[in-house]
Amino acid sequence: MDSDATEDQRALLDVSVRFMEETCPPAVVRDAERRDAAFAAGYRSQAAELGWFSMLVPEALGGGSLSGNGVLDAALIAYLRGGRLQPGAFVGTNVVADAIARAGGARLQAEVLPALVAGEASAAWALAATAGAGSPAAGVDARTDGTGGLVLSGAKTAVLDVEPGGWLLVTASSPDGPVQAVVAADAPGVGIVALDSLDLSRRFSEVRLDGVVVAADAVLGDAGSTAALVDHQLAVAATLLAAECVGAMDAEFAMTLQYAKDRIAFGRPIGSFQAIKHVLADTSLAVEMSKAITLAAARTLGSQDDHGPAAASMAKALVGDSAIDLAQNCFQVFGGIGYTWEHDQHLYLRRVTSDAGLFGDAAWHREHLCQLSGI
């Protein structure tokens, strides 16, 4: 996706491609039963050896990135993951690791953060709720326990890739504003309920919290700084997810373009017919625009530019809409074969459709962009 990638970045991308193709090829993506807890642990451990979870963590805390722009490096990996429909808590683990590095206390940075970087555990951000008009803090209420800790009650939905033995970053509401805490996925009072999902390549869960007690040293930041931290987390999550979506879009379009060249109708490749040419040309433009805006968002956000959160919302909104249009156009080119279970087309449609809604859909991010701009 990045024509200006350095030699070190290209080397990482090459070895990452080999790892994904060997460890989780399409046959494994299709078979959820093969992607059990043992598979997830092995996949995560090997990915960590490639540095997938260290890019947003400062070197002083055991992390580091190749280019000095960790968001950009992680976005390039996310692009490759999306094109191969890879499972696993890549976005969540990176977002939580970044949050702990920025606002976590000594215990979180000494115990949880190294485990995330080393791939010994994963993390998920419990953000979305069934009510609350898209507010990140909706769904879970927090009250103080008198010792500086919190008691959490409520539920979050569509939590991506919660893995056994992993961690949850829960964003909740309190009388003083939004608060955040890191909670073990198997802590007392935490219930993980698997959800049926359109996307077959990943797992989604509802996280239920019933009076979960969180110690003071597991709370991130304070009431005055949490809102800004949540905005930053949303920007990182939106950028990385947009990069995964662009990877899926690029792979699906390449597959469709090749089919238009190979499929013969009336003695000619169907791609030679004007109507299909126009669809493919418009779709190609959508892919290139999505690449460009996502790269710009990753570079801007990773360079600590004040425009980073706005650039991330622009990217998530444009990519979300473009991905849905692309998937539908590709279905039209494939015709009946694209609707069959055996063809990979439906896997990409499922992936980009779920990507479009996660961490805020296009409408939410346009509204958020207006708020960031003071409109």
N, C-alpha and C positions, 0 to 999 in steps of 0.2 A: 504493500500500500504506500510505502514511503520511498520515493525514488532517491532521496537524499540519505538513506540509511548508511551508517558507517560500516566498516568491515567487521567490527566487533558485533554490531547489531545483526548484520546479515549472518554471521556465524551462529549466533544464538537462534535466529529464526530458522536456519537450516536444520540444526540439531533438534529444535522443537518440532519441526514438521516430521522428521524421522521418528521421533518419540511418539507422536500422536498416531501416525500411520501404522506403527508396529503395535502399540499398546491398545488403541481404541479405534480400529477400523470400522467401516460402516456396519459390518455384521454384528459387532459388539454394541454399537450405538442402537441398533434395532432391538437387541435382546436385553431388556431391562433386568432379567433374572441373572444374567452374567455379570451385571454391574452391581454386585452385592457389596457388603461392607468391606470384605477383604480386598476386592478389586479397587474400591474407592481409596482405601489406605495405601495400597501399592502405587496406584496412579498418582496420588498426592505426594508421596515420598519421592518418586522419580521426578515429578514436576518441580519440587522444591530444590532438588539437586541442580536444576537448570536455572534457578534463581527466580522462578515465577512469582514467589510471594515476598521477595525482599526489596522490590524496586521502589516502593513508596516508604520504606523504612530508612532512616538515616544510618550512615556507617557506624556512628557511635553506639547505635542500638543493635548492631549486627546485620544491618541491611546494606543497601547500596544498589545503584543502577549503572548501566554501561555508559550512558550518554550524559548523565547528570540530570536528565529530565525523566524521572521515574514514571510519570503518567504516560509520556510518549512511548517509552519502552514497553510498559504494560499494555498499552493500546495496540501495539504491533502484535504482541502475543495474542491478545483478544481477537484481533482480526483473523489470525490463523486458526484459532479455536472455533470461531464461528463458521468458517468455511468447511470445517470438518465435523461440525455439530458435536463438539466435545462436551461431555458432562463435567460435573464437579464444581466445587465452590470457589471458582477463581475470582469472580468479581467480589463476592462477599468477603472472602478471606483478605483480599487486598484492601478493601474499604475499612474493615475492622482493624487490620494491622496499622493502617495509616492513622486511624482515629486514636488507637492506643498510644502510638508514637507521639502524637500531638498533645493528647490530653490525659493519658492514663497515668495512674500513680505508680509508685515504685514497685509494688507487688505485680501489677499487671505487666509492667515493662520487664520485670525480671522472670516471671513465670509463664504468662500467657503469650506474650509477643515472641519469645524465642521458639516456642512450640509451633506457632503459626508460620514463622519464617522457615523453619526446618521441615515443615510438612508433617509434623507429628500430630497435628490437630488442624481442623478447619474451623471456619467461622462463617456465620450468616448474619445479615442485618435484618432484624425483625422490624419492618417499617410500615407496610400497608395495613389498612384496617377496612372493615366493611362499611364503616360510617365515618363521619368526620370531614367530609368534603375534601379529601386528599391531604389533610394536615398530617405531617410526619409523626406528631405526638398522639394522634387519635388512637383509640382502641384500648390503650392501657393507662390506668391511673396509678400514680405513685404518691405514697405518703411517707413522711419521715418516720423512722422508728425510735427517735429520741437519742440515737448514738451517732448520727451522721449518715447512717445507712438508709435504705429505702425498702418499702414493701410494695410489690408490684402485683396488680390484679387486672385481668382483661385478656384480650386476644389480638393477635396479629395474623394476617392471612397472606397467602401467596409468598411465603418465605422460601427462598430459593436454596435448594441443596443443603438441607440440614443433615449433617452426618453424625453417626454415633460417636460419642466422646468429644464432640465439638463444642463450640462456644456460640453464644448468641449476643449480639449487641441490640439491646431493646431501647427504643426511643419512646418515652412516655410523657404524659402531661402531669403537671403538679400545680398547686396554687401559685407557685412562683414562676411558672413557665415550663418549657420543655426540659426534661432531664434524660440522661442516658446512663445505662449500666451494662456491664458485661456479666452474663449469666451462663453457667454451664448448662448444656442442653439436657443433661440428666439430673439437674438439681431438684430437690424436693419442691413439689408444687408446679413443676413445668411439665406440660403435656404436649407431645408432638403428634399431630394427627395428619396422616398422609392424605393428600387431596388428589382427585382425578384431574388430569390436565390435558389440554389439547396438545402440548409439547411432549413428545415421547422421549426426547433425548435428555431431559432433566427431571428432577423431582421437586415437587412443591408440597409445602406443609402448612398447616395452621398451628400456630404456637399459642397455647393457652397457659396463662399464668394465674395461679390461685394462691394469693397471699405469699408470693415468693419473696423471701428475705434476702436482701442484698447488702453485704457489708460496705462500710464507707469507702474502703480501699478499692472497691469494684465500680465506683461511680466515676464517670468521666466528666471532668471540668466542673463548673458550677453554674448556677442559674443565670448568671450574667454572660457566660461565654458559650453556652450550649447551642443557642440558636445559630450563631455563626458557624459552629463546628458542624451542625446538621446540614447547613447550606453547602459547606465544603464537601461533606460526605456525599450529598446528593449530586454534586457536580462530578465527583470522581466516579460514582456508580453510573451516572448517565453517560459519561464519556466512554467508559470501558464497555458498557452494554451496547452503546451505539457502534463501537468498533467491532464487537462480536457480530452485531446485526449486519454491518457492512460486509464482513467476511462471508456471511451466509448469502447475502444478496449477490456478491461477486461470483461465488461458486455456482449459485443457481442460474445466474445469467449466462455464465460460460457453458453450462450444461445445456441450456436452452438454445444458445447460438449454434452449438455443435449439432444439436438435433435438427435445427432449421437447415443446416447444410447437408445433413445426411438423409433426411426424410424426402422421398421422391413422390410427387403427385402430378399426374398428367405429364409425365416425362421430364419434370423439372424439380430441382430442390425447392421445397416450400419457401425457403428464405429468399427466393428470387421474385416472389410475388410482392407487388407494391404494398399491399395492406400489411403484410408481415414485416416488410422492410421498415415501414414507419413505426410499427410497434417496437421492433428491436432497437431502432435508432433512439426513440424516446426513452426506452428502458436503459440503454447504455448511458445516456446523459444523466439519468437519475442516479446510476451507480457512481459515476465519476463525481457528480456533485456531492454525494454522500461521503465518498472518500475524502474529498477536499475539506469539507466542513468538519469532519471528525478529526482529521489530522490537525487542523487549525485549533480545534478545541483542546486536543491533547497537548499541543505545544504551548498554548496560552496558559492553560491551567497548571501544567507542570513547571512553568517558569515563574510561578507565583504572581502572575499579572492579575491586577484587580478585575480585569475583564473576564477572567477565567470562568466563574460561575455562569455568566451570561452566555459565553461562547458554548459552554456545555449544554445549556438549555436549548440554544439554537440548533445544535447538532442533534440532540435527542428528538426534537420536534420534527425537523426535516427528515431525518432518517426513518423515524417511525412511520410517517405518512408515505414516504417513498418506498419503503419495504413492502407495505401492504399492496400498493399499486403494482410493484414489480412482481410479486408472487402471483397476483391475478393475471397479469399479462403473460407470464410464463405458462400458466395453466392453459391459456387460450392457444398458445403456440403448440404446446404438447398435444392438445386435444384429449381424446379419451384415455390414452395411455397414462397421462398425468394423474388420473383419478384412481389408478390401480394401486393396491397395497404393495406390490412388488417394486414399483418405481420409487425412486428417492424424492421425486418432486414434492410429495405431500409432507415429507419430513422437513423440508426447508420452509414450506408455507407455515407449518406448525411452529417452527422455531422463530421466524421473523414476526409472526403474529403475537406470540407471547413476549418477545423482546419489545414490541411497540408499546405494550402496556406496563411493563415493569418499571419501577422507579419513576413513575409519572408518564402518562401518555402525552401525545402531541399537544392536546388542548391544555393540559395542566402546565406543561413547560412554557407554552406561550403566555399563559397567565403569570407564571412565576417570573418570566423574563420582564413582563410589564412591571411587576412589583420591584424587581431589582433595579429597574430603570426609573423608579419613582413615578410611574404613570398610574 
